[in-house]
Each structure stands twice: as structure tokens, then as C-alpha cells.
Amino acid sequence: MMLGICSVALSACQSTNTVVDTLRIKQAGIGNTRANASIYCAGVKHCEFERLNTTPIMDANSHRVSSESLEQGIVRLQGSVFSSHNVMYLSVPADQYELVIRFYPISSDRAETFHVIHQFKSNQHYTFKMYRDRSKHTGGSLLNVSAPEPLCVAMEEGQRTIRRFCRPFNAVTGLGEFVEQKV
């Protein structure tokens, strides 16, 4: 009985935190950002912006938006305050930034971290999309066929892919680095 009450109270707190964060982002998002670059992430179960240069955006443990990013006004929400399916994106002045994104391709327990340095242009819409590159899966030995397809991130400017990064599977370590590929 007590466990049930605790779980209901905990889920209510998490829901309250989500509503509070949504309202905080909507209030911070008031301002003229027409000349800014808009940066989105997509293509997986969930994704979060970890940081922009040295400014933390979303905490990896609490999954809450940092007060620094709200103060700078770089975090935005697309959608209604009352919608549970708001899309968080960044609105930044044109400049070169280091951006760190956490992608959750399978579950919210395991993140793939992606780092990129890019010169973002004003009035442009950028989307980082994670996907598995199934085109390179060729026949051969059972070991080659059973290895997972490379994990890739495509960077789109508008509707056009301008950069692509893939991380091939390393059979020895199980890990690999994202390497930029020719588009």
C-alpha cells in the first residue's frame, strides 16, 4: 500500500517538474530571435542537448533544463504549453559552436553522445538525425553479418544533408568514434 502511494507521489513530482520546466522554457523564450539559427535533434526514441560550448543545457541525471541555458534564452519549445509532446530546440545567434547531443536510440537508459563543432548561420534550420546505416550491410561470414550496422548522425540544413558522421562497430572493443564522411 505504502509503495503504491510513494510511486504515485513520485510520478506526480516528475510530472510537476515537466510542467514547471515547460513553463520556464516558454517564459524564457519570449524575445526576438528571427535572425537566430534553430537547432533540432530527431530520429531516435529521445534526444537531448547536453551543452553548447561551456553552457550546460540538459542535465544527464535529472533530465532537467539548466538555469544557465534559460538565462541565456537559447532553449525553445515548439508546441503548446499544455501538450505533452513539445519539441525542445535551440535558438542561437549565428556563430561557431561546439554542440554536444545525447541520443537515446533504444531506451532512455543508454545514451550515445555526439560532439560537433559547426559554424551555424543565421535564419537557418538545422536538424541532427541519428539512424543506423543499413546500406553497408553486406554478406560474408557470420561474424560480419551479425555485427550491428554503423550508427550515423546526419546534419541537415533545411532539407539538405550537409554533414554526415558514422561510428562503425569495433568487434574488439564494442565501441567506436563518430567519423565525418563525405556527403
PyMOL CGO cylinders between C-alpha atoms (Angstrom):
from pymol import cmd
from pymol.cgo import CYLINDER

trace = [
    CYLINDER, 0.00, 0.00, 0.00, 2.74, 2.43, 1.02, 0.3, 1, 1, 1, 1, 1, 1,
    CYLINDER, 2.74, 2.43, 1.02, 4.74, 1.53, -2.09, 0.3, 1, 1, 1, 1, 1, 1,
    CYLINDER, 4.74, 1.53, -2.09, 1.75, 2.42, -4.28, 0.3, 1, 1, 1, 1, 1, 1,
    CYLINDER, 1.75, 2.42, -4.28, 1.33, 5.81, -2.60, 0.3, 1, 1, 1, 1, 1, 1,
    CYLINDER, 1.33, 5.81, -2.60, 5.07, 6.54, -2.97, 0.3, 1, 1, 1, 1, 1, 1,
    CYLINDER, 5.07, 6.54, -2.97, 5.04, 5.66, -6.67, 0.3, 1, 1, 1, 1, 1, 1,
    CYLINDER, 5.04, 5.66, -6.67, 2.01, 7.89, -7.30, 0.3, 1, 1, 1, 1, 1, 1,
    CYLINDER, 2.01, 7.89, -7.30, 3.67, 10.74, -5.39, 0.3, 1, 1, 1, 1, 1, 1,
    CYLINDER, 3.67, 10.74, -5.39, 6.93, 10.25, -7.31, 0.3, 1, 1, 1, 1, 1, 1,
    CYLINDER, 6.93, 10.25, -7.31, 5.20, 10.25, -10.71, 0.3, 1, 1, 1, 1, 1, 1,
    CYLINDER, 5.20, 10.25, -10.71, 3.28, 13.37, -9.69, 0.3, 1, 1, 1, 1, 1, 1,
    CYLINDER, 3.28, 13.37, -9.69, 6.57, 15.09, -8.81, 0.3, 1, 1, 1, 1, 1, 1,
    CYLINDER, 6.57, 15.09, -8.81, 8.11, 14.09, -12.13, 0.3, 1, 1, 1, 1, 1, 1,
    CYLINDER, 8.11, 14.09, -12.13, 5.03, 15.34, -13.97, 0.3, 1, 1, 1, 1, 1, 1,
    CYLINDER, 5.03, 15.34, -13.97, 5.13, 18.58, -11.97, 0.3, 1, 1, 1, 1, 1, 1,
    CYLINDER, 5.13, 18.58, -11.97, 8.83, 19.02, -12.85, 0.3, 1, 1, 1, 1, 1, 1,
    CYLINDER, 8.83, 19.02, -12.85, 7.98, 18.60, -16.54, 0.3, 1, 1, 1, 1, 1, 1,
    CYLINDER, 7.98, 18.60, -16.54, 5.23, 21.22, -16.36, 0.3, 1, 1, 1, 1, 1, 1,
    CYLINDER, 5.23, 21.22, -16.36, 7.45, 23.63, -14.41, 0.3, 1, 1, 1, 1, 1, 1,
    CYLINDER, 7.45, 23.63, -14.41, 10.30, 23.19, -16.93, 0.3, 1, 1, 1, 1, 1, 1,
    CYLINDER, 10.30, 23.19, -16.93, 7.88, 23.71, -19.83, 0.3, 1, 1, 1, 1, 1, 1,
    CYLINDER, 7.88, 23.71, -19.83, 6.61, 26.96, -18.34, 0.3, 1, 1, 1, 1, 1, 1,
    CYLINDER, 6.61, 26.96, -18.34, 10.16, 28.14, -17.54, 0.3, 1, 1, 1, 1, 1, 1,
    CYLINDER, 10.16, 28.14, -17.54, 11.27, 27.49, -21.15, 0.3, 1, 1, 1, 1, 1, 1,
    CYLINDER, 11.27, 27.49, -21.15, 8.20, 29.20, -22.62, 0.3, 1, 1, 1, 1, 1, 1,
    CYLINDER, 8.20, 29.20, -22.62, 8.76, 32.27, -20.43, 0.3, 1, 1, 1, 1, 1, 1,
    CYLINDER, 8.76, 32.27, -20.43, 12.47, 32.41, -21.28, 0.3, 1, 1, 1, 1, 1, 1,
    CYLINDER, 12.47, 32.41, -21.28, 11.65, 32.04, -24.98, 0.3, 1, 1, 1, 1, 1, 1,
    CYLINDER, 11.65, 32.04, -24.98, 9.97, 35.41, -25.24, 0.3, 1, 1, 1, 1, 1, 1,
    CYLINDER, 9.97, 35.41, -25.24, 12.11, 37.69, -27.37, 0.3, 1, 1, 1, 1, 1, 1,
    CYLINDER, 12.11, 37.69, -27.37, 13.19, 38.46, -30.90, 0.3, 1, 1, 1, 1, 1, 1,
    CYLINDER, 13.19, 38.46, -30.90, 15.12, 35.51, -32.34, 0.3, 1, 1, 1, 1, 1, 1,
    CYLINDER, 15.12, 35.51, -32.34, 14.29, 35.82, -36.05, 0.3, 1, 1, 1, 1, 1, 1,
    CYLINDER, 14.29, 35.82, -36.05, 17.95, 36.08, -37.09, 0.3, 1, 1, 1, 1, 1, 1,
    CYLINDER, 17.95, 36.08, -37.09, 19.00, 33.08, -34.98, 0.3, 1, 1, 1, 1, 1, 1,
    CYLINDER, 19.00, 33.08, -34.98, 19.79, 29.57, -36.12, 0.3, 1, 1, 1, 1, 1, 1,
    CYLINDER, 19.79, 29.57, -36.12, 17.31, 26.90, -34.97, 0.3, 1, 1, 1, 1, 1, 1,
    CYLINDER, 17.31, 26.90, -34.97, 18.84, 23.55, -33.96, 0.3, 1, 1, 1, 1, 1, 1,
    CYLINDER, 18.84, 23.55, -33.96, 16.78, 20.36, -33.57, 0.3, 1, 1, 1, 1, 1, 1,
    CYLINDER, 16.78, 20.36, -33.57, 17.57, 16.69, -32.94, 0.3, 1, 1, 1, 1, 1, 1,
    CYLINDER, 17.57, 16.69, -32.94, 15.48, 13.75, -34.16, 0.3, 1, 1, 1, 1, 1, 1,
    CYLINDER, 15.48, 13.75, -34.16, 15.44, 10.21, -35.49, 0.3, 1, 1, 1, 1, 1, 1,
    CYLINDER, 15.44, 10.21, -35.49, 15.57, 8.20, -32.27, 0.3, 1, 1, 1, 1, 1, 1,
    CYLINDER, 15.57, 8.20, -32.27, 13.43, 7.35, -29.25, 0.3, 1, 1, 1, 1, 1, 1,
    CYLINDER, 13.43, 7.35, -29.25, 14.65, 10.51, -27.48, 0.3, 1, 1, 1, 1, 1, 1,
    CYLINDER, 14.65, 10.51, -27.48, 17.45, 13.08, -27.71, 0.3, 1, 1, 1, 1, 1, 1,
    CYLINDER, 17.45, 13.08, -27.71, 18.70, 15.91, -25.50, 0.3, 1, 1, 1, 1, 1, 1,
    CYLINDER, 18.70, 15.91, -25.50, 21.10, 18.79, -25.94, 0.3, 1, 1, 1, 1, 1, 1,
    CYLINDER, 21.10, 18.79, -25.94, 23.81, 18.38, -23.31, 0.3, 1, 1, 1, 1, 1, 1,
    CYLINDER, 23.81, 18.38, -23.31, 25.72, 21.63, -23.78, 0.3, 1, 1, 1, 1, 1, 1,
    CYLINDER, 25.72, 21.63, -23.78, 26.53, 24.45, -26.18, 0.3, 1, 1, 1, 1, 1, 1,
    CYLINDER, 26.53, 24.45, -26.18, 30.20, 25.47, -25.80, 0.3, 1, 1, 1, 1, 1, 1,
    CYLINDER, 30.20, 25.47, -25.80, 30.51, 25.63, -22.00, 0.3, 1, 1, 1, 1, 1, 1,
    CYLINDER, 30.51, 25.63, -22.00, 26.82, 26.33, -21.28, 0.3, 1, 1, 1, 1, 1, 1,
    CYLINDER, 26.82, 26.33, -21.28, 25.06, 23.25, -19.87, 0.3, 1, 1, 1, 1, 1, 1,
    CYLINDER, 25.06, 23.25, -19.87, 21.61, 22.72, -21.36, 0.3, 1, 1, 1, 1, 1, 1,
    CYLINDER, 21.61, 22.72, -21.36, 20.11, 19.47, -20.05, 0.3, 1, 1, 1, 1, 1, 1,
    CYLINDER, 20.11, 19.47, -20.05, 21.38, 17.52, -17.03, 0.3, 1, 1, 1, 1, 1, 1,
    CYLINDER, 21.38, 17.52, -17.03, 22.13, 13.87, -17.83, 0.3, 1, 1, 1, 1, 1, 1,
    CYLINDER, 22.13, 13.87, -17.83, 20.82, 12.55, -14.50, 0.3, 1, 1, 1, 1, 1, 1,
    CYLINDER, 20.82, 12.55, -14.50, 17.78, 14.70, -13.74, 0.3, 1, 1, 1, 1, 1, 1,
    CYLINDER, 17.78, 14.70, -13.74, 16.91, 15.43, -17.41, 0.3, 1, 1, 1, 1, 1, 1,
    CYLINDER, 16.91, 15.43, -17.41, 16.05, 18.99, -16.39, 0.3, 1, 1, 1, 1, 1, 1,
    CYLINDER, 16.05, 18.99, -16.39, 16.95, 22.15, -18.27, 0.3, 1, 1, 1, 1, 1, 1,
    CYLINDER, 16.95, 22.15, -18.27, 19.76, 24.18, -16.69, 0.3, 1, 1, 1, 1, 1, 1,
    CYLINDER, 19.76, 24.18, -16.69, 19.13, 27.65, -15.35, 0.3, 1, 1, 1, 1, 1, 1,
    CYLINDER, 19.13, 27.65, -15.35, 22.15, 28.96, -17.34, 0.3, 1, 1, 1, 1, 1, 1,
    CYLINDER, 22.15, 28.96, -17.34, 20.56, 27.97, -20.66, 0.3, 1, 1, 1, 1, 1, 1,
    CYLINDER, 20.56, 27.97, -20.66, 17.27, 29.55, -19.60, 0.3, 1, 1, 1, 1, 1, 1,
    CYLINDER, 17.27, 29.55, -19.60, 19.03, 32.77, -18.57, 0.3, 1, 1, 1, 1, 1, 1,
    CYLINDER, 19.03, 32.77, -18.57, 20.74, 32.92, -21.97, 0.3, 1, 1, 1, 1, 1, 1,
    CYLINDER, 20.74, 32.92, -21.97, 17.40, 32.27, -23.69, 0.3, 1, 1, 1, 1, 1, 1,
    CYLINDER, 17.40, 32.27, -23.69, 18.74, 29.59, -26.05, 0.3, 1, 1, 1, 1, 1, 1,
    CYLINDER, 18.74, 29.59, -26.05, 16.22, 26.83, -25.22, 0.3, 1, 1, 1, 1, 1, 1,
    CYLINDER, 16.22, 26.83, -25.22, 12.87, 26.90, -27.01, 0.3, 1, 1, 1, 1, 1, 1,
    CYLINDER, 12.87, 26.90, -27.01, 9.80, 24.67, -27.20, 0.3, 1, 1, 1, 1, 1, 1,
    CYLINDER, 9.80, 24.67, -27.20, 7.76, 24.00, -30.30, 0.3, 1, 1, 1, 1, 1, 1,
    CYLINDER, 7.76, 24.00, -30.30, 4.15, 23.28, -29.42, 0.3, 1, 1, 1, 1, 1, 1,
    CYLINDER, 4.15, 23.28, -29.42, 1.59, 24.24, -26.82, 0.3, 1, 1, 1, 1, 1, 1,
    CYLINDER, 1.59, 24.24, -26.82, 2.37, 24.61, -23.13, 0.3, 1, 1, 1, 1, 1, 1,
    CYLINDER, 2.37, 24.61, -23.13, -0.41, 22.09, -22.50, 0.3, 1, 1, 1, 1, 1, 1,
    CYLINDER, -0.41, 22.09, -22.50, 0.92, 19.49, -24.94, 0.3, 1, 1, 1, 1, 1, 1,
    CYLINDER, 0.92, 19.49, -24.94, 2.91, 16.54, -23.63, 0.3, 1, 1, 1, 1, 1, 1,
    CYLINDER, 2.91, 16.54, -23.63, 4.73, 16.30, -26.97, 0.3, 1, 1, 1, 1, 1, 1,
    CYLINDER, 4.73, 16.30, -26.97, 6.70, 19.53, -27.01, 0.3, 1, 1, 1, 1, 1, 1,
    CYLINDER, 6.70, 19.53, -27.01, 9.83, 19.51, -29.12, 0.3, 1, 1, 1, 1, 1, 1,
    CYLINDER, 9.83, 19.51, -29.12, 12.78, 21.22, -27.45, 0.3, 1, 1, 1, 1, 1, 1,
    CYLINDER, 12.78, 21.22, -27.45, 15.18, 23.02, -29.75, 0.3, 1, 1, 1, 1, 1, 1,
    CYLINDER, 15.18, 23.02, -29.75, 17.92, 25.63, -29.53, 0.3, 1, 1, 1, 1, 1, 1,
    CYLINDER, 17.92, 25.63, -29.53, 17.80, 29.16, -30.90, 0.3, 1, 1, 1, 1, 1, 1,
    CYLINDER, 17.80, 29.16, -30.90, 21.31, 30.61, -31.13, 0.3, 1, 1, 1, 1, 1, 1,
    CYLINDER, 21.31, 30.61, -31.13, 22.91, 33.64, -32.79, 0.3, 1, 1, 1, 1, 1, 1,
    CYLINDER, 22.91, 33.64, -32.79, 24.99, 32.88, -35.87, 0.3, 1, 1, 1, 1, 1, 1,
    CYLINDER, 24.99, 32.88, -35.87, 28.45, 31.77, -34.74, 0.3, 1, 1, 1, 1, 1, 1,
    CYLINDER, 28.45, 31.77, -34.74, 30.72, 28.74, -34.40, 0.3, 1, 1, 1, 1, 1, 1,
    CYLINDER, 30.72, 28.74, -34.40, 29.78, 26.47, -31.50, 0.3, 1, 1, 1, 1, 1, 1,
    CYLINDER, 29.78, 26.47, -31.50, 30.70, 23.14, -30.02, 0.3, 1, 1, 1, 1, 1, 1,
    CYLINDER, 30.70, 23.14, -30.02, 27.44, 21.27, -29.52, 0.3, 1, 1, 1, 1, 1, 1,
    CYLINDER, 27.44, 21.27, -29.52, 27.03, 18.06, -27.52, 0.3, 1, 1, 1, 1, 1, 1,
    CYLINDER, 27.03, 18.06, -27.52, 23.89, 15.98, -28.07, 0.3, 1, 1, 1, 1, 1, 1,
    CYLINDER, 23.89, 15.98, -28.07, 22.79, 12.85, -26.22, 0.3, 1, 1, 1, 1, 1, 1,
    CYLINDER, 22.79, 12.85, -26.22, 20.83, 10.45, -28.41, 0.3, 1, 1, 1, 1, 1, 1,
    CYLINDER, 20.83, 10.45, -28.41, 18.83, 7.60, -26.89, 0.3, 1, 1, 1, 1, 1, 1,
    CYLINDER, 18.83, 7.60, -26.89, 18.38, 5.22, -29.87, 0.3, 1, 1, 1, 1, 1, 1,
    CYLINDER, 18.38, 5.22, -29.87, 16.94, 2.24, -27.98, 0.3, 1, 1, 1, 1, 1, 1,
    CYLINDER, 16.94, 2.24, -27.98, 15.94, 3.25, -24.46, 0.3, 1, 1, 1, 1, 1, 1,
    CYLINDER, 15.94, 3.25, -24.46, 16.22, 6.15, -22.05, 0.3, 1, 1, 1, 1, 1, 1,
    CYLINDER, 16.22, 6.15, -22.05, 18.82, 4.19, -20.07, 0.3, 1, 1, 1, 1, 1, 1,
    CYLINDER, 18.82, 4.19, -20.07, 21.61, 4.18, -22.69, 0.3, 1, 1, 1, 1, 1, 1,
    CYLINDER, 21.61, 4.18, -22.69, 22.79, 7.40, -24.33, 0.3, 1, 1, 1, 1, 1, 1,
    CYLINDER, 22.79, 7.40, -24.33, 25.05, 7.84, -27.35, 0.3, 1, 1, 1, 1, 1, 1,
    CYLINDER, 25.05, 7.84, -27.35, 26.93, 11.13, -27.02, 0.3, 1, 1, 1, 1, 1, 1,
    CYLINDER, 26.93, 11.13, -27.02, 27.71, 13.10, -30.16, 0.3, 1, 1, 1, 1, 1, 1,
    CYLINDER, 27.71, 13.10, -30.16, 30.07, 16.12, -30.35, 0.3, 1, 1, 1, 1, 1, 1,
    CYLINDER, 30.07, 16.12, -30.35, 30.22, 18.53, -33.28, 0.3, 1, 1, 1, 1, 1, 1,
    CYLINDER, 30.22, 18.53, -33.28, 31.83, 21.90, -33.99, 0.3, 1, 1, 1, 1, 1, 1,
    CYLINDER, 31.83, 21.90, -33.99, 30.00, 23.89, -36.64, 0.3, 1, 1, 1, 1, 1, 1,
    CYLINDER, 30.00, 23.89, -36.64, 29.57, 27.43, -37.94, 0.3, 1, 1, 1, 1, 1, 1,
    CYLINDER, 29.57, 27.43, -37.94, 25.82, 27.96, -37.62, 0.3, 1, 1, 1, 1, 1, 1,
    CYLINDER, 25.82, 27.96, -37.62, 24.30, 30.54, -39.98, 0.3, 1, 1, 1, 1, 1, 1,
    CYLINDER, 24.30, 30.54, -39.98, 21.52, 32.97, -39.17, 0.3, 1, 1, 1, 1, 1, 1,
    CYLINDER, 21.52, 32.97, -39.17, 17.96, 32.24, -40.34, 0.3, 1, 1, 1, 1, 1, 1,
    CYLINDER, 17.96, 32.24, -40.34, 18.79, 28.54, -40.87, 0.3, 1, 1, 1, 1, 1, 1,
    CYLINDER, 18.79, 28.54, -40.87, 17.05, 25.45, -39.56, 0.3, 1, 1, 1, 1, 1, 1,
    CYLINDER, 17.05, 25.45, -39.56, 19.45, 22.63, -38.55, 0.3, 1, 1, 1, 1, 1, 1,
    CYLINDER, 19.45, 22.63, -38.55, 18.45, 19.08, -37.64, 0.3, 1, 1, 1, 1, 1, 1,
    CYLINDER, 18.45, 19.08, -37.64, 20.69, 16.33, -36.28, 0.3, 1, 1, 1, 1, 1, 1,
    CYLINDER, 20.69, 16.33, -36.28, 19.16, 12.93, -37.15, 0.3, 1, 1, 1, 1, 1, 1,
    CYLINDER, 19.16, 12.93, -37.15, 20.52, 9.66, -35.80, 0.3, 1, 1, 1, 1, 1, 1,
    CYLINDER, 20.52, 9.66, -35.80, 20.00, 6.44, -37.76, 0.3, 1, 1, 1, 1, 1, 1,
    CYLINDER, 20.00, 6.44, -37.76, 21.51, 3.01, -38.47, 0.3, 1, 1, 1, 1, 1, 1,
    CYLINDER, 21.51, 3.01, -38.47, 23.24, 2.80, -41.85, 0.3, 1, 1, 1, 1, 1, 1,
    CYLINDER, 23.24, 2.80, -41.85, 21.75, -0.41, -43.21, 0.3, 1, 1, 1, 1, 1, 1,
    CYLINDER, 21.75, -0.41, -43.21, 23.10, 0.15, -46.75, 0.3, 1, 1, 1, 1, 1, 1,
    CYLINDER, 23.10, 0.15, -46.75, 26.60, -1.06, -45.87, 0.3, 1, 1, 1, 1, 1, 1,
    CYLINDER, 26.60, -1.06, -45.87, 25.42, -4.41, -44.53, 0.3, 1, 1, 1, 1, 1, 1,
    CYLINDER, 25.42, -4.41, -44.53, 26.99, -6.96, -46.84, 0.3, 1, 1, 1, 1, 1, 1,
    CYLINDER, 26.99, -6.96, -46.84, 27.10, -10.72, -46.84, 0.3, 1, 1, 1, 1, 1, 1,
    CYLINDER, 27.10, -10.72, -46.84, 30.05, -12.78, -45.81, 0.3, 1, 1, 1, 1, 1, 1,
    CYLINDER, 30.05, -12.78, -45.81, 30.99, -14.56, -42.64, 0.3, 1, 1, 1, 1, 1, 1,
    CYLINDER, 30.99, -14.56, -42.64, 28.58, -15.00, -39.78, 0.3, 1, 1, 1, 1, 1, 1,
    CYLINDER, 28.58, -15.00, -39.78, 30.69, -12.59, -37.71, 0.3, 1, 1, 1, 1, 1, 1,
    CYLINDER, 30.69, -12.59, -37.71, 30.38, -9.84, -40.37, 0.3, 1, 1, 1, 1, 1, 1,
    CYLINDER, 30.38, -9.84, -40.37, 26.65, -10.38, -40.81, 0.3, 1, 1, 1, 1, 1, 1,
    CYLINDER, 26.65, -10.38, -40.81, 25.94, -10.40, -37.06, 0.3, 1, 1, 1, 1, 1, 1,
    CYLINDER, 25.94, -10.40, -37.06, 27.77, -7.13, -36.34, 0.3, 1, 1, 1, 1, 1, 1,
    CYLINDER, 27.77, -7.13, -36.34, 25.40, -4.17, -35.88, 0.3, 1, 1, 1, 1, 1, 1,
    CYLINDER, 25.40, -4.17, -35.88, 25.11, -1.61, -38.64, 0.3, 1, 1, 1, 1, 1, 1,
    CYLINDER, 25.11, -1.61, -38.64, 27.07, 1.63, -38.17, 0.3, 1, 1, 1, 1, 1, 1,
    CYLINDER, 27.07, 1.63, -38.17, 25.34, 4.30, -36.10, 0.3, 1, 1, 1, 1, 1, 1,
    CYLINDER, 25.34, 4.30, -36.10, 25.20, 7.58, -38.04, 0.3, 1, 1, 1, 1, 1, 1,
    CYLINDER, 25.20, 7.58, -38.04, 24.20, 11.20, -37.49, 0.3, 1, 1, 1, 1, 1, 1,
    CYLINDER, 24.20, 11.20, -37.49, 23.17, 13.33, -40.46, 0.3, 1, 1, 1, 1, 1, 1,
    CYLINDER, 23.17, 13.33, -40.46, 23.30, 17.11, -40.06, 0.3, 1, 1, 1, 1, 1, 1,
    CYLINDER, 23.30, 17.11, -40.06, 20.69, 18.80, -42.21, 0.3, 1, 1, 1, 1, 1, 1,
    CYLINDER, 20.69, 18.80, -42.21, 20.50, 22.47, -43.11, 0.3, 1, 1, 1, 1, 1, 1,
    CYLINDER, 20.50, 22.47, -43.11, 16.91, 22.96, -44.17, 0.3, 1, 1, 1, 1, 1, 1,
    CYLINDER, 16.91, 22.96, -44.17, 16.10, 19.81, -46.14, 0.3, 1, 1, 1, 1, 1, 1,
    CYLINDER, 16.10, 19.81, -46.14, 19.66, 19.18, -47.38, 0.3, 1, 1, 1, 1, 1, 1,
    CYLINDER, 19.66, 19.18, -47.38, 22.21, 16.94, -45.62, 0.3, 1, 1, 1, 1, 1, 1,
    CYLINDER, 22.21, 16.94, -45.62, 25.40, 18.99, -45.26, 0.3, 1, 1, 1, 1, 1, 1,
    CYLINDER, 25.40, 18.99, -45.26, 27.45, 16.73, -42.97, 0.3, 1, 1, 1, 1, 1, 1,
    CYLINDER, 27.45, 16.73, -42.97, 27.35, 13.04, -42.04, 0.3, 1, 1, 1, 1, 1, 1,
    CYLINDER, 27.35, 13.04, -42.04, 29.09, 11.23, -39.20, 0.3, 1, 1, 1, 1, 1, 1,
    CYLINDER, 29.09, 11.23, -39.20, 29.17, 7.45, -38.72, 0.3, 1, 1, 1, 1, 1, 1,
    CYLINDER, 29.17, 7.45, -38.72, 30.52, 5.23, -36.00, 0.3, 1, 1, 1, 1, 1, 1,
    CYLINDER, 30.52, 5.23, -36.00, 31.37, 1.76, -37.23, 0.3, 1, 1, 1, 1, 1, 1,
    CYLINDER, 31.37, 1.76, -37.23, 31.13, -1.13, -34.83, 0.3, 1, 1, 1, 1, 1, 1,
    CYLINDER, 31.13, -1.13, -34.83, 34.50, -2.25, -33.47, 0.3, 1, 1, 1, 1, 1, 1,
    CYLINDER, 34.50, -2.25, -33.47, 34.33, -6.01, -32.78, 0.3, 1, 1, 1, 1, 1, 1,
    CYLINDER, 34.33, -6.01, -32.78, 37.24, -5.87, -30.31, 0.3, 1, 1, 1, 1, 1, 1,
    CYLINDER, 37.24, -5.87, -30.31, 36.06, -3.03, -28.04, 0.3, 1, 1, 1, 1, 1, 1,
    CYLINDER, 36.06, -3.03, -28.04, 32.39, -2.83, -28.97, 0.3, 1, 1, 1, 1, 1, 1,
    CYLINDER, 32.39, -2.83, -28.97, 32.88, 0.93, -29.26, 0.3, 1, 1, 1, 1, 1, 1,
    CYLINDER, 32.88, 0.93, -29.26, 33.95, 3.38, -31.91, 0.3, 1, 1, 1, 1, 1, 1,
    CYLINDER, 33.95, 3.38, -31.91, 34.22, 7.07, -32.64, 0.3, 1, 1, 1, 1, 1, 1,
    CYLINDER, 34.22, 7.07, -32.64, 31.94, 9.11, -34.89, 0.3, 1, 1, 1, 1, 1, 1,
    CYLINDER, 31.94, 9.11, -34.89, 33.93, 9.93, -38.03, 0.3, 1, 1, 1, 1, 1, 1,
    CYLINDER, 33.93, 9.93, -38.03, 32.84, 12.52, -40.59, 0.3, 1, 1, 1, 1, 1, 1,
    CYLINDER, 32.84, 12.52, -40.59, 32.08, 11.06, -44.01, 0.3, 1, 1, 1, 1, 1, 1,
    CYLINDER, 32.08, 11.06, -44.01, 31.82, 12.64, -47.41, 0.3, 1, 1, 1, 1, 1, 1,
    CYLINDER, 31.82, 12.64, -47.41, 28.28, 13.73, -48.28, 0.3, 1, 1, 1, 1, 1, 1,
]
cmd.load_cgo(trace, "trace")
